[in-house]
Amino acid sequence: MKYILNLFFLTVCISAFSQNSNCYWQQEVDYKMNVQMDVKTFQYKGTQELKYTNNSPDTLNKVFYHLYFNAFQPGSEMDVRSRTISDPDSRVTDRISKLSASEIGFIKPTLFTQDSNAAKYTIKGTVMEVMLNKPILPGQSTVFNMEWDAQVPLQIRRSGRNSSEGVALTMTQWYPKLAEYDFEGWHADPYIAREFHSVWGDFDVTITIDADYTIGGTGYLQNPAEVGHGYTAPGQKWMKPKNGKYTWHFLAPDVHDFAWAADNEYVHDTYPGPNGVTLHFFYKNNPEIAENWKNLQPKTAQLMEFFNQHIGEYPYEQYSVIQGGDGGMEYAMSTMITGDREFGSLVGVTAHELAHSWFQFVLATNESKHEWMDEGFTSYISDEAMNFVMQEKKSNPHAGSYRSYYFMATSGAEQPLTTHADRYASNRSYGVNAYSKGSVFLTQLGYIIGPENLSKTLKRYYSEFKFKHPTPNDFIRVAEKVSGFELDWYLTDWTATTNTIDYGIKSVENAAEGTNVTLERIGLMPMPIDLYVTYEDGSQELFYIPLRMSWGEKPNPFTDLKRTVLQDWPWAFPTYTFQIKNGKKVKNMMIDATRRLADINQENNMWEAE
């Protein structure tokens, strides 16, 4: 009977999927991994048991794994791309090409089985293809077992050993990771530069390492009384190590990655976060940075509370801020950041990476294809948080994102936001698109539908899509439901084209009946218009021109300011004329005084009476 019901569900799902993709599904993994780390050679052996459940409507005849550490070898795609791109990442440049045999990274599988039977596999760079002995039917599960040898590369990009700040091990993207399969098929992208897309599941990980090393990262430690290192109560003793080593046991439910760092000089502090969350801080025992790291702790709690209020409640019981890596990078329940910074910079990088716990590690978009939803949304909300928590008092905390976008939009080198993260012509164009244009997408959406509707949209988006893989269409549909607007035009023009916004005040003429105002659309991208008018008597009025294709009107963003709603503007009309008939003389007027409209030419947005 259960089989019949499952078959019925899959039939319905397949039918719905073939019509309009309304039947959402996602794959599931359960990892059990054991790692034996040698801190002298920086090599380790690993075993992995992975239960994979195929929730798709497709039969799978093969699977792919990522072997990310293989990128840190001379001649790898990451190495060659870094040496041939016009503006290489300063942390990488040609450093990979100069690694010796003892400094490179690698993951070398030595055994692979499917349901206890050996399976054939092929490795090309950072990707392993496995031809399955038995296809995985829709709704079925299989168990893969793997053994591997690995070496931690010299710290160059994100992962590695012996960082510039002396952190021994930053273990990110360190294990054979099953590639994601979704409604678009397999995502077996090579590791060339940046982003990731991973399968949701549960992780059970044990790490054996020298007893003087402290570990922090993803997951809940299951044996604190055995390993100590700040996980036990003050003064509490823990067990003596066996053969000079401890075995750390972590469980991480409902995540799509597992990262950790280890060092024999870590200070480990804890601090109470909102809603019972425990915040962990791991940083080098260095008096020059200790004060900043202590002061960071209450700020991190305030940042988490801000994100809870403006997106949704953080769903895990802990979060760790860890000194490691080469800058700042987010992971499940944790982040790796460089720690020798000025206090403002330390808070800023923590704000950004902590915000990723919502925009990527709970709302798990495919970063490779939609990097702007990851980095851009994170930049938007972390700028808002910094403005509040650090009392920066900026009228527009996103002004920097707008400046970067304007530079790229007028440079002739802009590429659409739909560009794959690894396919940008330059690192700069990627950075501006992902972080700045992605952030402006949200800020400007608030201009279109109103800031209150934007706030409601973010909260509903989180509520409906947490622990899933949302797409751009998923987000814009939420915004439509919240606001009542039609917004497909906005998503299309802003992400799939490089069309720009340029509106201007073409003419202002006095007539017997009133003041005739003509506006013009110069750029190809349509937008509604807020026109702020100041009269000679000092009074002000807002004239709102809805965009016809939006089929909606936003609430007045300034309730204390009189607003007149005019007839909507069809995009195809290059000009728009209306008349002010209140008998007042106009002193000046300005399109979008809030500067939330990303108009690339601000000079024609203002008019002053002579």
C-alpha positions in Angstrom: 0.0 0.0 0.0 2.9 2.4 0.9 4.5 1.7 -2.5 1.2 2.5 -4.3 0.9 5.8 -2.5 4.5 6.7 -3.2 4.0 5.8 -6.9 0.8 7.9 -7.0 2.6 10.9 -5.4 5.4 10.6 -7.9 3.0 10.4 -10.8 1.3 13.6 -9.7 4.6 15.2 -9.1 5.9 14.3 -12.5 2.8 15.6 -14.1 3.0 18.9 -12.2 6.7 19.2 -12.9 6.3 18.7 -16.6 3.6 21.5 -16.7 4.8 24.3 -14.5 7.4 23.1 -12.0 5.0 23.5 -9.1 5.9 20.2 -7.5 9.0 21.1 -5.5 11.5 18.4 -4.6 15.1 18.2 -3.4 17.6 15.5 -2.9 18.7 14.3 0.5 22.0 13.0 1.9 23.1 11.6 5.2 26.9 11.7 5.8 28.9 9.7 8.3 32.6 10.6 8.1 35.7 9.8 10.1 38.9 11.7 9.7 42.4 10.9 11.1 44.5 14.0 10.9 48.3 14.1 11.0 49.2 17.7 12.0 52.9 17.2 11.1 52.4 16.2 7.5 49.0 17.9 7.1 47.7 14.7 5.5 44.6 12.8 6.6 42.7 9.7 5.9 38.9 9.7 5.7 36.1 7.3 5.5 32.6 8.2 4.3 29.3 6.4 4.4 26.7 8.4 2.4 23.0 7.5 2.2 21.6 9.2 -0.9 17.8 9.5 -1.4 16.6 10.3 -4.9 13.5 12.5 -4.4 13.5 13.6 -8.0 11.1 12.2 -10.7 14.2 11.0 -12.6 16.1 7.7 -12.7 19.8 8.4 -11.9 22.4 6.2 -13.7 25.4 8.1 -12.4 26.4 10.6 -9.7 29.1 13.3 -9.3 31.4 14.2 -6.4 33.4 17.4 -5.8 37.0 16.9 -4.8 37.7 20.6 -4.1 41.3 20.2 -2.7 42.4 19.1 -6.2 42.1 22.7 -7.3 45.3 23.5 -5.3 47.7 21.9 -7.8 49.8 23.4 -10.5 48.0 23.3 -13.8 44.5 23.1 -12.3 41.6 25.1 -13.7 41.8 27.4 -10.7 45.5 27.9 -11.3 45.3 28.5 -15.0 42.3 30.8 -14.7 44.1 32.9 -12.1 47.1 33.3 -14.3 45.1 34.2 -17.4 42.3 36.5 -16.1 42.9 40.2 -16.4 42.6 41.0 -12.7 43.5 37.9 -10.7 42.6 37.6 -7.0 45.5 39.0 -5.1 45.3 36.0 -2.7 45.8 33.6 -5.6 47.7 35.1 -8.6 50.3 32.5 -9.6 50.8 31.0 -6.1 49.2 27.7 -7.0 51.6 27.2 -9.9 54.5 27.4 -7.4 53.3 24.8 -4.9 55.6 21.9 -4.2 54.5 18.3 -3.8 54.3 18.7 -0.1 52.3 21.9 -0.3 49.6 21.0 -2.8 46.1 19.9 -1.9 44.5 16.6 -3.0 41.7 14.2 -2.3 42.5 10.7 -3.7 39.7 8.1 -3.3 41.1 4.6 -2.7 37.8 2.8 -2.4 34.2 3.4 -3.7 31.2 1.1 -3.4 27.5 1.3 -4.0 25.5 -0.9 -1.7 28.7 -2.8 -0.9 29.6 -3.4 -4.5 32.6 -1.7 -6.2 31.6 1.0 -8.7 33.7 2.5 -11.5 34.6 6.2 -11.3 36.6 8.7 -13.3 38.3 11.8 -11.8 38.9 15.0 -13.9 40.3 17.8 -11.9 38.0 18.6 -9.0 35.1 16.4 -10.2 34.6 12.7 -9.9 32.0 10.9 -12.1 30.6 7.6 -10.7 28.8 5.1 -13.1 26.3 3.3 -10.9 26.0 -0.4 -10.8 22.3 -0.1 -10.1 20.2 2.9 -11.1 18.6 4.9 -8.4 14.8 5.0 -9.1 12.6 7.9 -8.0 11.9 7.6 -4.3 14.7 5.1 -3.7 17.8 5.3 -1.6 21.3 3.9 -2.0 24.4 3.8 0.2 27.8 4.9 -1.1 31.0 4.1 0.9 34.3 5.8 0.2 37.8 5.8 1.6 40.2 8.5 0.7 43.7 10.0 1.3 44.1 13.7 1.3 46.6 16.5 1.9 45.7 20.0 3.1 47.1 22.6 0.7 49.1 25.6 1.8 46.5 28.2 2.6 45.8 30.2 -0.6 42.0 30.5 -1.0 39.5 29.8 1.7 40.9 26.4 2.7 44.3 25.4 3.8 47.0 25.2 6.4 49.3 27.8 8.0 47.3 30.9 7.1 48.9 34.3 7.0 47.7 34.8 10.6 49.2 31.5 11.8 46.0 29.4 11.9 47.0 25.8 11.5 44.0 24.3 9.7 41.1 25.9 7.9 39.1 22.8 6.7 36.5 24.0 4.3 35.4 22.0 1.2 37.7 19.3 2.6 35.7 16.1 2.0 34.4 14.3 -1.1 31.0 16.2 -1.5 28.2 14.8 -3.5 27.1 17.2 -6.3 23.6 18.6 -6.4 21.0 17.3 -8.7 17.9 19.4 -9.1 15.2 20.4 -11.6 18.0 21.6 -13.9 20.0 18.3 -13.7 23.5 17.8 -12.3 25.6 20.7 -11.0 29.0 19.2 -11.3 30.9 22.5 -11.7 34.7 22.4 -11.4 36.2 24.4 -8.6 37.6 27.4 -10.5 37.0 30.4 -8.3 34.1 30.8 -6.1 30.6 29.6 -5.4 28.9 26.3 -4.4 25.6 24.4 -4.6 25.1 21.5 -2.2 22.6 18.8 -1.1 20.6 19.2 2.1 21.1 16.5 4.8 22.5 15.4 8.1 26.2 15.1 9.0 27.8 12.8 11.6 31.5 13.6 11.7 34.4 12.4 13.9 37.8 14.0 13.8 40.9 12.6 15.5 43.6 15.1 16.0 46.5 15.9 18.4 45.2 16.7 21.9 46.5 20.3 22.1 44.3 21.3 19.1 41.0 23.0 19.6 38.3 22.5 16.9 35.4 24.9 16.0 33.0 24.8 13.2 29.8 23.2 12.0 27.7 21.0 14.2 27.0 20.2 17.8 29.8 18.6 19.8 28.6 15.3 21.3 31.5 14.6 23.7 32.6 17.8 25.4 33.5 16.0 28.6 36.1 14.0 26.6 37.8 16.8 24.7 37.3 20.0 26.8 38.9 22.9 25.1 36.4 25.4 26.3 33.3 23.3 25.6 33.1 22.2 29.3 32.2 24.3 32.3 35.0 26.4 33.9 37.2 24.3 36.0 35.7 21.0 34.8 38.3 18.4 34.0 38.1 16.3 30.9 39.5 12.9 29.9 43.1 12.2 29.2 43.9 11.8 25.5 44.5 8.4 24.0 47.9 8.2 22.3 48.1 12.0 22.6 45.0 12.6 20.5 41.3 13.4 21.0 38.5 12.2 18.8 35.9 15.0 18.4 32.3 13.9 17.5 29.9 16.4 15.8 26.3 16.1 14.6 24.9 18.7 12.2 21.2 18.3 11.2 19.6 20.0 8.2 22.7 21.6 6.7 24.3 21.4 3.2 27.9 21.7 4.2 30.3 20.9 7.0 33.4 23.0 7.8 35.9 23.1 10.7 39.1 24.8 11.8 41.7 23.7 14.3 44.7 25.3 16.0 46.8 24.6 19.1 46.7 28.3 20.2 43.0 29.0 19.9 41.2 30.9 22.6 37.6 29.6 22.8 35.0 32.0 24.3 31.2 31.6 24.4 28.6 34.3 24.6 24.8 34.1 25.0 23.0 34.9 21.8 19.3 35.6 21.2 16.7 32.9 21.8 19.0 30.6 23.6 21.6 30.4 20.8 25.2 29.9 22.0 27.8 32.0 20.2 31.3 30.6 20.0 34.5 32.5 19.2 37.8 31.0 18.3 40.8 33.2 17.8 44.5 33.1 18.2 46.0 33.7 21.7 47.4 37.1 20.6 47.2 40.0 23.0 47.1 42.5 20.1 43.7 41.2 18.9 42.1 40.0 22.1 40.3 43.2 23.0 38.7 43.5 19.6 37.5 39.8 19.8 36.1 40.3 23.2 34.2 43.4 22.1 33.0 41.6 19.0 31.0 39.2 21.1 28.1 41.4 22.2 28.0 43.0 18.8 27.5 39.5 17.2 24.6 38.9 19.5 23.1 42.2 18.4 23.6 41.4 14.8 21.9 38.1 15.1 18.9 39.7 16.9 18.7 42.2 14.0 18.6 39.5 11.4 16.1 37.5 13.5 13.7 40.5 13.5 14.1 41.5 9.8 14.3 38.0 8.1 13.3 35.3 10.5 14.7 33.4 13.5 18.0 31.7 13.2 17.1 28.0 13.3 20.2 26.4 15.0 21.4 26.3 18.6 24.8 27.7 18.0 27.0 29.8 15.7 30.8 30.1 15.6 33.0 33.0 14.5 36.4 31.5 13.8 39.7 33.1 12.9 41.0 31.3 9.8 40.9 31.4 6.0 41.9 34.4 3.9 39.2 37.0 4.4 35.7 36.0 5.2 33.6 33.0 4.1 30.4 31.6 5.3 29.7 28.0 6.3 27.0 26.1 8.0 26.6 27.4 11.6 29.9 29.2 11.3 32.2 31.5 9.4 36.0 31.7 8.9 37.4 35.3 9.0 40.8 36.9 9.3 41.0 38.2 12.8 43.8 40.8 12.8 41.6 43.8 11.9 40.4 47.1 13.1 37.3 46.8 15.3 34.9 48.2 12.7 36.3 45.9 10.0 36.0 42.9 12.4 32.3 43.7 13.1 31.7 44.4 9.4 33.0 41.1 8.1 31.2 39.3 10.9 27.9 41.0 10.0 28.3 40.0 6.4 29.2 36.4 7.0 26.6 36.0 9.8 23.9 37.3 7.4 24.9 34.4 5.0 23.4 32.1 7.6 20.1 33.3 6.3 20.9 34.0 2.7 22.7 30.8 1.6 22.8 28.5 4.6 19.0 28.4 5.2 17.9 29.9 1.9 20.2 27.8 -0.2 20.2 29.3 -3.7 22.5 27.9 -6.3 25.3 30.4 -5.8 27.0 29.4 -9.1 24.0 30.6 -11.1 22.4 33.1 -8.8 25.3 34.5 -6.9 23.6 37.9 -6.6 20.8 36.3 -4.5 23.5 35.1 -2.1 26.0 37.9 -1.9 23.6 40.7 -2.9 20.9 39.9 -0.4 23.6 39.4 2.3 25.2 42.8 1.4 21.8 44.5 1.6 20.8 43.2 5.1 24.3 43.4 6.6 24.5 47.1 5.5 21.2 47.6 7.2 22.4 45.8 10.3 25.7 47.7 10.5 23.8 51.0 10.2 21.7 50.1 13.2 24.1 48.2 15.4 27.1 50.5 14.9 24.9 53.6 14.9 26.3 54.8 11.6 23.3 57.0 11.0 23.5 56.8 7.2 20.5 58.1 5.3 21.2 55.4 2.6 23.4 52.6 3.9 23.5 51.2 0.4 25.0 54.2 -1.3 28.3 52.4 -1.8 26.5 49.6 -3.7 24.9 52.2 -5.9 28.2 53.8 -6.7 29.8 50.5 -7.6 26.9 49.6 -9.8 26.9 53.0 -11.6 30.6 52.6 -12.4 30.1 49.1 -13.9 26.9 50.1 -15.7 28.6 52.9 -17.5 31.9 51.2 -18.1 30.9 49.1 -21.1 32.1 46.0 -19.4 28.9 45.0 -17.5 27.6 41.5 -17.9 24.1 40.3 -17.0 23.4 38.9 -13.5 22.5 35.6 -15.1 26.1 35.1 -15.9 27.6 32.0 -14.2 29.8 33.0 -11.3 32.9 31.5 -13.0 32.2 33.0 -16.4 32.7 36.7 -15.7 35.4 38.4 -17.8 36.9 39.9 -14.7 36.8 39.4 -11.0 35.8 43.1 -10.6 32.7 42.6 -12.8 31.8 39.6 -10.8 32.2 41.4 -7.5 30.2 44.5 -8.6 27.4 42.3 -9.9 27.2 39.8 -7.1 27.5 42.2 -4.2 26.5 45.6 -5.4 24.0 45.1 -8.2 22.5 42.3 -6.1 22.1 44.6 -3.2 20.6 47.4 -5.3 18.1 44.8 -6.6 16.5 44.7 -3.1 16.9 48.4 -2.2 15.3 49.4 -5.6 12.5 46.8 -5.1 11.7 48.7 -2.0 11.4 51.8 -4.1 9.0 50.0 -6.5 6.7 48.3 -4.0 7.4 50.3 -0.9 9.7 49.7 2.0 7.0 48.0 4.2 6.2 45.6 1.4 9.9 44.8 1.0 10.2 44.1 4.7 7.2 41.7 4.5 8.6 40.1 1.4 11.9 39.2 3.0 10.1 37.6 6.0 7.7 35.7 3.9 10.5 34.5 1.6 12.3 33.1 4.5 9.2 31.5 6.0 8.3 29.8 2.7 11.7 28.7 1.4 13.9 28.0 4.4 15.8 24.7 4.1 15.1 24.7 0.3 16.8 25.8 -2.9 14.9 28.9 -3.9 15.3 30.5 -7.4 15.0 34.1 -8.5 11.5 33.4 -9.7 10.5 32.1 -6.2 11.6 35.3 -4.7 9.9 37.6 -7.1 6.7 35.6 -6.8 6.7 36.1 -3.1 7.2 39.9 -3.7 4.2 39.8 -6.1 2.0 38.0 -3.5 2.9 40.5 -0.8 2.6 43.7 -2.8 0.0 42.9 -5.4 2.3 44.1 -8.1 3.3 42.3 -11.3 7.1 42.2 -11.2 8.3 39.8 -13.9 9.5 42.8 -15.9 11.8 43.9 -13.0 13.4 40.5 -12.6 13.9 40.2 -16.3 15.4 43.6 -17.0 17.6 43.8 -13.9 19.1 40.3 -14.0 18.9 39.0 -17.6 19.9 42.2 -19.4 22.3 45.1 -19.0 19.5 47.6 -19.7 20.0 50.8 -17.7 17.6 53.2 -16.0 17.8 56.8 -17.1 14.8 59.2 -16.7 15.0 62.9 -17.0 13.0 66.1 -16.6 12.7 67.2 -20.2 10.8 70.5 -19.7 8.8 72.6 -17.2 6.6 75.3 -18.7 4.2 77.7 -17.1 0.8 78.0 -18.7 -2.4 79.8 -17.9 -4.0 76.6 -16.4 -0.9 75.6 -14.4 2.6 74.1 -14.8 3.2 71.6 -17.6 5.9 69.0 -16.8 7.3 66.6 -19.3 9.5 63.7 -18.3 11.5 61.5 -20.6 12.6 57.9 -20.6 16.1 57.7 -22.0 17.3 54.3 -20.8 15.7 51.0 -21.9 14.7 49.8 -18.4 11.2 50.8 -17.2 10.5 52.1 -13.7 7.8 54.0 -11.8 8.6 57.6 -11.0 8.5 59.5 -7.7 8.7 63.2 -8.6 9.3 65.5 -5.6 8.1 69.1 -6.1 8.9 72.1 -3.9 6.9 75.3 -4.3 7.9 78.9 -3.7 5.8 79.0 -0.6 8.0 76.2 0.9 5.4 73.5 0.7 6.2 70.2 -1.0 4.3 67.6 -2.9 5.1 64.1 -4.2 3.7 63.1 -7.7 3.7 59.4 -8.2 3.6 57.9 -11.7 3.0 54.2 -11.6 4.5 51.9 -14.3 1.6 50.5 -16.3 3.2 47.0 -16.6 3.4 46.7 -12.8 -0.4 46.8 -12.4 0.0 48.3 -8.9 0.5 51.3 -6.7 2.8 51.4 -3.8 1.8 53.0 -0.5 2.9 56.6 0.1 6.5 56.1 1.6 6.1 59.5 3.4 2.8 59.7 5.2 3.4 63.4 6.2 4.0 64.4 2.6 1.0 65.1 0.3 1.1 62.6 -2.6 -0.8 62.9 -5.9 -1.1 59.6 -7.9 -1.0 60.3 -11.6 -2.1 58.1 -14.6 0.3 55.2 -15.2 3.1 55.5 -17.8 3.3 52.9 -20.6 6.9 51.9 -21.1 6.8 52.2 -24.9 6.0 56.0 -24.6 9.3 57.8 -24.5 7.8 60.9 -22.8 5.2 61.6 -20.2 3.4 65.0 -19.7 1.2 66.1 -16.8 0.0 69.4 -15.4 0.2 70.8 -11.9 -3.0 72.8 -11.4 -2.9 73.9 -7.8 -2.0 77.5 -8.6 1.4 77.4 -6.9 4.6 78.4 -8.5 7.2 75.6 -8.7 10.6 76.4 -7.2 12.3 73.1 -8.0 11.6 69.4 -8.6 13.6 66.2 -8.4 13.1 62.6 -9.6 13.5 60.3 -6.6 14.9 62.4 -3.8 15.6 59.2 -1.8 18.2 58.0 -4.4 16.8 54.5 -4.4 16.2 54.5 -8.1 19.3 53.4 -9.8 19.3 56.1 -12.5 22.7 56.2 -14.2 22.5 59.9 -14.9 21.5 62.0 -11.9 22.2 65.3 -13.6 18.9 65.3 -15.6 16.8 64.3 -12.6 16.6 67.9 -11.1 15.1 71.1 -12.3 15.4 74.5 -10.7 13.4 77.6 -11.6 15.5 80.5 -12.9 
